[in-house]
Amino acid sequence: MISVNSNGHVYPRKPQPALSEVSFEVEPGRIFGLLGPNGAGKTTMVRILSTLIIPTSGTARVNGFDVGKEEAKVRASLGVVSVRHGRLVRDG
């Protein structure tokens, strides 16, 4: 399960918040997609949910674990595959 409550993130030296007051829940077994235009905060949300960055406000939980306090448990409970410089990289 994924639970996000009033999540926000502000990058240093950026005037606009990347995320502001985002809330949603995804029940186990559901397929969920983050859709939006460029700059909407999709990548920031995935980075938060995979513990690569910490939200500056609100809370986020993955499989019952807090992404800001239980990073190792979050990472152990999921696998993330990303593309960096044309190579697949598995985080987690």
MODELLER restraints for C-alpha pairs under 7 A, 6 or more apart:
rsr = mdl.restraints
at = mdl.atoms
rsr.add(forms.Gaussian(group=physical.xy_distance, feature=features.Distance(at['CA:1:A'], at['CA:26:A']), mean=5.61, stdev=0.5))
rsr.add(forms.Gaussian(group=physical.xy_distance, feature=features.Distance(at['CA:1:A'], at['CA:27:A']), mean=4.99, stdev=0.5))
rsr.add(forms.Gaussian(group=physical.xy_distance, feature=features.Distance(at['CA:1:A'], at['CA:28:A']), mean=4.87, stdev=0.5))
rsr.add(forms.Gaussian(group=physical.xy_distance, feature=features.Distance(at['CA:1:A'], at['CA:62:A']), mean=5.90, stdev=0.5))
rsr.add(forms.Gaussian(group=physical.xy_distance, feature=features.Distance(at['CA:1:A'], at['CA:63:A']), mean=4.81, stdev=0.5))
rsr.add(forms.Gaussian(group=physical.xy_distance, feature=features.Distance(at['CA:1:A'], at['CA:64:A']), mean=6.93, stdev=0.5))
rsr.add(forms.Gaussian(group=physical.xy_distance, feature=features.Distance(at['CA:2:A'], at['CA:25:A']), mean=5.52, stdev=0.5))
rsr.add(forms.Gaussian(group=physical.xy_distance, feature=features.Distance(at['CA:2:A'], at['CA:26:A']), mean=5.03, stdev=0.5))
rsr.add(forms.Gaussian(group=physical.xy_distance, feature=features.Distance(at['CA:2:A'], at['CA:27:A']), mean=6.84, stdev=0.5))
rsr.add(forms.Gaussian(group=physical.xy_distance, feature=features.Distance(at['CA:2:A'], at['CA:61:A']), mean=5.72, stdev=0.5))
rsr.add(forms.Gaussian(group=physical.xy_distance, feature=features.Distance(at['CA:2:A'], at['CA:62:A']), mean=4.65, stdev=0.5))
rsr.add(forms.Gaussian(group=physical.xy_distance, feature=features.Distance(at['CA:2:A'], at['CA:63:A']), mean=6.21, stdev=0.5))
rsr.add(forms.Gaussian(group=physical.xy_distance, feature=features.Distance(at['CA:3:A'], at['CA:24:A']), mean=6.11, stdev=0.5))
rsr.add(forms.Gaussian(group=physical.xy_distance, feature=features.Distance(at['CA:3:A'], at['CA:25:A']), mean=4.49, stdev=0.5))
rsr.add(forms.Gaussian(group=physical.xy_distance, feature=features.Distance(at['CA:3:A'], at['CA:26:A']), mean=6.57, stdev=0.5))
rsr.add(forms.Gaussian(group=physical.xy_distance, feature=features.Distance(at['CA:3:A'], at['CA:60:A']), mean=5.63, stdev=0.5))
rsr.add(forms.Gaussian(group=physical.xy_distance, feature=features.Distance(at['CA:3:A'], at['CA:61:A']), mean=5.11, stdev=0.5))
rsr.add(forms.Gaussian(group=physical.xy_distance, feature=features.Distance(at['CA:3:A'], at['CA:62:A']), mean=6.60, stdev=0.5))
rsr.add(forms.Gaussian(group=physical.xy_distance, feature=features.Distance(at['CA:4:A'], at['CA:23:A']), mean=4.91, stdev=0.5))
rsr.add(forms.Gaussian(group=physical.xy_distance, feature=features.Distance(at['CA:4:A'], at['CA:24:A']), mean=5.24, stdev=0.5))
rsr.add(forms.Gaussian(group=physical.xy_distance, feature=features.Distance(at['CA:4:A'], at['CA:25:A']), mean=6.21, stdev=0.5))
rsr.add(forms.Gaussian(group=physical.xy_distance, feature=features.Distance(at['CA:4:A'], at['CA:59:A']), mean=5.92, stdev=0.5))
rsr.add(forms.Gaussian(group=physical.xy_distance, feature=features.Distance(at['CA:4:A'], at['CA:60:A']), mean=4.35, stdev=0.5))
rsr.add(forms.Gaussian(group=physical.xy_distance, feature=features.Distance(at['CA:4:A'], at['CA:61:A']), mean=6.46, stdev=0.5))
rsr.add(forms.Gaussian(group=physical.xy_distance, feature=features.Distance(at['CA:5:A'], at['CA:22:A']), mean=6.53, stdev=0.5))
rsr.add(forms.Gaussian(group=physical.xy_distance, feature=features.Distance(at['CA:5:A'], at['CA:23:A']), mean=4.44, stdev=0.5))
rsr.add(forms.Gaussian(group=physical.xy_distance, feature=features.Distance(at['CA:5:A'], at['CA:24:A']), mean=6.69, stdev=0.5))
rsr.add(forms.Gaussian(group=physical.xy_distance, feature=features.Distance(at['CA:5:A'], at['CA:58:A']), mean=5.68, stdev=0.5))
rsr.add(forms.Gaussian(group=physical.xy_distance, feature=features.Distance(at['CA:5:A'], at['CA:59:A']), mean=5.33, stdev=0.5))
rsr.add(forms.Gaussian(group=physical.xy_distance, feature=features.Distance(at['CA:5:A'], at['CA:60:A']), mean=6.32, stdev=0.5))
rsr.add(forms.Gaussian(group=physical.xy_distance, feature=features.Distance(at['CA:6:A'], at['CA:21:A']), mean=4.16, stdev=0.5))
rsr.add(forms.Gaussian(group=physical.xy_distance, feature=features.Distance(at['CA:6:A'], at['CA:22:A']), mean=4.98, stdev=0.5))
rsr.add(forms.Gaussian(group=physical.xy_distance, feature=features.Distance(at['CA:6:A'], at['CA:23:A']), mean=5.16, stdev=0.5))
rsr.add(forms.Gaussian(group=physical.xy_distance, feature=features.Distance(at['CA:6:A'], at['CA:58:A']), mean=4.71, stdev=0.5))
rsr.add(forms.Gaussian(group=physical.xy_distance, feature=features.Distance(at['CA:6:A'], at['CA:59:A']), mean=6.79, stdev=0.5))
rsr.add(forms.Gaussian(group=physical.xy_distance, feature=features.Distance(at['CA:7:A'], at['CA:19:A']), mean=6.99, stdev=0.5))
rsr.add(forms.Gaussian(group=physical.xy_distance, feature=features.Distance(at['CA:7:A'], at['CA:20:A']), mean=6.44, stdev=0.5))
rsr.add(forms.Gaussian(group=physical.xy_distance, feature=features.Distance(at['CA:7:A'], at['CA:21:A']), mean=5.16, stdev=0.5))
rsr.add(forms.Gaussian(group=physical.xy_distance, feature=features.Distance(at['CA:7:A'], at['CA:22:A']), mean=4.87, stdev=0.5))
rsr.add(forms.Gaussian(group=physical.xy_distance, feature=features.Distance(at['CA:7:A'], at['CA:23:A']), mean=6.36, stdev=0.5))
rsr.add(forms.Gaussian(group=physical.xy_distance, feature=features.Distance(at['CA:7:A'], at['CA:55:A']), mean=6.58, stdev=0.5))
rsr.add(forms.Gaussian(group=physical.xy_distance, feature=features.Distance(at['CA:7:A'], at['CA:57:A']), mean=5.48, stdev=0.5))
rsr.add(forms.Gaussian(group=physical.xy_distance, feature=features.Distance(at['CA:7:A'], at['CA:58:A']), mean=4.15, stdev=0.5))
rsr.add(forms.Gaussian(group=physical.xy_distance, feature=features.Distance(at['CA:7:A'], at['CA:59:A']), mean=5.78, stdev=0.5))
rsr.add(forms.Gaussian(group=physical.xy_distance, feature=features.Distance(at['CA:7:A'], at['CA:60:A']), mean=7.00, stdev=0.5))
rsr.add(forms.Gaussian(group=physical.xy_distance, feature=features.Distance(at['CA:8:A'], at['CA:19:A']), mean=4.53, stdev=0.5))
rsr.add(forms.Gaussian(group=physical.xy_distance, feature=features.Distance(at['CA:8:A'], at['CA:20:A']), mean=4.45, stdev=0.5))
rsr.add(forms.Gaussian(group=physical.xy_distance, feature=features.Distance(at['CA:8:A'], at['CA:21:A']), mean=5.60, stdev=0.5))
rsr.add(forms.Gaussian(group=physical.xy_distance, feature=features.Distance(at['CA:8:A'], at['CA:22:A']), mean=6.54, stdev=0.5))
rsr.add(forms.Gaussian(group=physical.xy_distance, feature=features.Distance(at['CA:8:A'], at['CA:55:A']), mean=5.83, stdev=0.5))
rsr.add(forms.Gaussian(group=physical.xy_distance, feature=features.Distance(at['CA:8:A'], at['CA:56:A']), mean=5.77, stdev=0.5))
rsr.add(forms.Gaussian(group=physical.xy_distance, feature=features.Distance(at['CA:8:A'], at['CA:57:A']), mean=4.85, stdev=0.5))
rsr.add(forms.Gaussian(group=physical.xy_distance, feature=features.Distance(at['CA:8:A'], at['CA:58:A']), mean=6.22, stdev=0.5))
rsr.add(forms.Gaussian(group=physical.xy_distance, feature=features.Distance(at['CA:9:A'], at['CA:17:A']), mean=6.02, stdev=0.5))
rsr.add(forms.Gaussian(group=physical.xy_distance, feature=features.Distance(at['CA:9:A'], at['CA:18:A']), mean=5.58, stdev=0.5))
rsr.add(forms.Gaussian(group=physical.xy_distance, feature=features.Distance(at['CA:9:A'], at['CA:19:A']), mean=5.02, stdev=0.5))
rsr.add(forms.Gaussian(group=physical.xy_distance, feature=features.Distance(at['CA:9:A'], at['CA:20:A']), mean=6.78, stdev=0.5))
rsr.add(forms.Gaussian(group=physical.xy_distance, feature=features.Distance(at['CA:9:A'], at['CA:55:A']), mean=5.05, stdev=0.5))
rsr.add(forms.Gaussian(group=physical.xy_distance, feature=features.Distance(at['CA:9:A'], at['CA:56:A']), mean=4.77, stdev=0.5))
rsr.add(forms.Gaussian(group=physical.xy_distance, feature=features.Distance(at['CA:9:A'], at['CA:57:A']), mean=6.44, stdev=0.5))
rsr.add(forms.Gaussian(group=physical.xy_distance, feature=features.Distance(at['CA:10:A'], at['CA:17:A']), mean=4.50, stdev=0.5))
rsr.add(forms.Gaussian(group=physical.xy_distance, feature=features.Distance(at['CA:10:A'], at['CA:18:A']), mean=5.64, stdev=0.5))
rsr.add(forms.Gaussian(group=physical.xy_distance, feature=features.Distance(at['CA:10:A'], at['CA:56:A']), mean=6.41, stdev=0.5))
rsr.add(forms.Gaussian(group=physical.xy_distance, feature=features.Distance(at['CA:11:A'], at['CA:17:A']), mean=6.92, stdev=0.5))
rsr.add(forms.Gaussian(group=physical.xy_distance, feature=features.Distance(at['CA:11:A'], at['CA:18:A']), mean=6.99, stdev=0.5))
rsr.add(forms.Gaussian(group=physical.xy_distance, feature=features.Distance(at['CA:18:A'], at['CA:41:A']), mean=5.36, stdev=0.5))
rsr.add(forms.Gaussian(group=physical.xy_distance, feature=features.Distance(at['CA:18:A'], at['CA:44:A']), mean=6.96, stdev=0.5))
rsr.add(forms.Gaussian(group=physical.xy_distance, feature=features.Distance(at['CA:19:A'], at['CA:41:A']), mean=5.70, stdev=0.5))
rsr.add(forms.Gaussian(group=physical.xy_distance, feature=features.Distance(at['CA:34:A'], at['CA:42:A']), mean=6.13, stdev=0.5))
rsr.add(forms.Gaussian(group=physical.xy_distance, feature=features.Distance(at['CA:47:A'], at['CA:53:A']), mean=5.74, stdev=0.5))
rsr.add(forms.Gaussian(group=physical.xy_distance, feature=features.Distance(at['CA:48:A'], at['CA:54:A']), mean=5.71, stdev=0.5))
rsr.add(forms.Gaussian(group=physical.xy_distance, feature=features.Distance(at['CA:48:A'], at['CA:55:A']), mean=6.27, stdev=0.5))
rsr.add(forms.Gaussian(group=physical.xy_distance, feature=features.Distance(at['CA:49:A'], at['CA:60:A']), mean=6.98, stdev=0.5))
rsr.add(forms.Gaussian(group=physical.xy_distance, feature=features.Distance(at['CA:49:A'], at['CA:62:A']), mean=6.87, stdev=0.5))
rsr.add(forms.Gaussian(group=physical.xy_distance, feature=features.Distance(at['CA:49:A'], at['CA:67:A']), mean=6.45, stdev=0.5))
rsr.add(forms.Gaussian(group=physical.xy_distance, feature=features.Distance(at['CA:50:A'], at['CA:75:A']), mean=6.58, stdev=0.5))
rsr.add(forms.Gaussian(group=physical.xy_distance, feature=features.Distance(at['CA:51:A'], at['CA:67:A']), mean=5.65, stdev=0.5))
rsr.add(forms.Gaussian(group=physical.xy_distance, feature=features.Distance(at['CA:51:A'], at['CA:71:A']), mean=5.92, stdev=0.5))
rsr.add(forms.Gaussian(group=physical.xy_distance, feature=features.Distance(at['CA:54:A'], at['CA:68:A']), mean=5.75, stdev=0.5))
rsr.add(forms.Gaussian(group=physical.xy_distance, feature=features.Distance(at['CA:60:A'], at['CA:66:A']), mean=5.98, stdev=0.5))
rsr.add(forms.Gaussian(group=physical.xy_distance, feature=features.Distance(at['CA:60:A'], at['CA:67:A']), mean=5.85, stdev=0.5))
rsr.add(forms.Gaussian(group=physical.xy_distance, feature=features.Distance(at['CA:61:A'], at['CA:67:A']), mean=5.69, stdev=0.5))
rsr.add(forms.Gaussian(group=physical.xy_distance, feature=features.Distance(at['CA:62:A'], at['CA:74:A']), mean=6.11, stdev=0.5))
rsr.add(forms.Gaussian(group=physical.xy_distance, feature=features.Distance(at['CA:65:A'], at['CA:73:A']), mean=6.55, stdev=0.5))
rsr.add(forms.Gaussian(group=physical.xy_distance, feature=features.Distance(at['CA:65:A'], at['CA:74:A']), mean=5.80, stdev=0.5))
rsr.add(forms.Gaussian(group=physical.xy_distance, feature=features.Distance(at['CA:67:A'], at['CA:74:A']), mean=6.39, stdev=0.5))
rsr.add(forms.Gaussian(group=physical.xy_distance, feature=features.Distance(at['CA:75:A'], at['CA:92:A']), mean=5.03, stdev=0.5))
rsr.add(forms.Gaussian(group=physical.xy_distance, feature=features.Distance(at['CA:76:A'], at['CA:92:A']), mean=6.39, stdev=0.5))
rsr.add(forms.Gaussian(group=physical.xy_distance, feature=features.Distance(at['CA:78:A'], at['CA:92:A']), mean=6.93, stdev=0.5))
rsr.add(forms.Gaussian(group=physical.xy_distance, feature=features.Distance(at['CA:79:A'], at['CA:91:A']), mean=6.46, stdev=0.5))
rsr.add(forms.Gaussian(group=physical.xy_distance, feature=features.Distance(at['CA:79:A'], at['CA:92:A']), mean=5.41, stdev=0.5))
rsr.add(forms.Gaussian(group=physical.xy_distance, feature=features.Distance(at['CA:80:A'], at['CA:90:A']), mean=5.78, stdev=0.5))
rsr.add(forms.Gaussian(group=physical.xy_distance, feature=features.Distance(at['CA:80:A'], at['CA:91:A']), mean=5.23, stdev=0.5))
rsr.add(forms.Gaussian(group=physical.xy_distance, feature=features.Distance(at['CA:80:A'], at['CA:92:A']), mean=6.42, stdev=0.5))
rsr.add(forms.Gaussian(group=physical.xy_distance, feature=features.Distance(at['CA:81:A'], at['CA:88:A']), mean=6.68, stdev=0.5))
rsr.add(forms.Gaussian(group=physical.xy_distance, feature=features.Distance(at['CA:81:A'], at['CA:89:A']), mean=5.69, stdev=0.5))
rsr.add(forms.Gaussian(group=physical.xy_distance, feature=features.Distance(at['CA:81:A'], at['CA:90:A']), mean=4.48, stdev=0.5))
rsr.add(forms.Gaussian(group=physical.xy_distance, feature=features.Distance(at['CA:81:A'], at['CA:91:A']), mean=6.18, stdev=0.5))
rsr.add(forms.Gaussian(group=physical.xy_distance, feature=features.Distance(at['CA:82:A'], at['CA:88:A']), mean=5.77, stdev=0.5))
rsr.add(forms.Gaussian(group=physical.xy_distance, feature=features.Distance(at['CA:82:A'], at['CA:89:A']), mean=5.35, stdev=0.5))
rsr.add(forms.Gaussian(group=physical.xy_distance, feature=features.Distance(at['CA:82:A'], at['CA:90:A']), mean=6.43, stdev=0.5))
rsr.add(forms.Gaussian(group=physical.xy_distance, feature=features.Distance(at['CA:83:A'], at['CA:89:A']), mean=5.99, stdev=0.5))
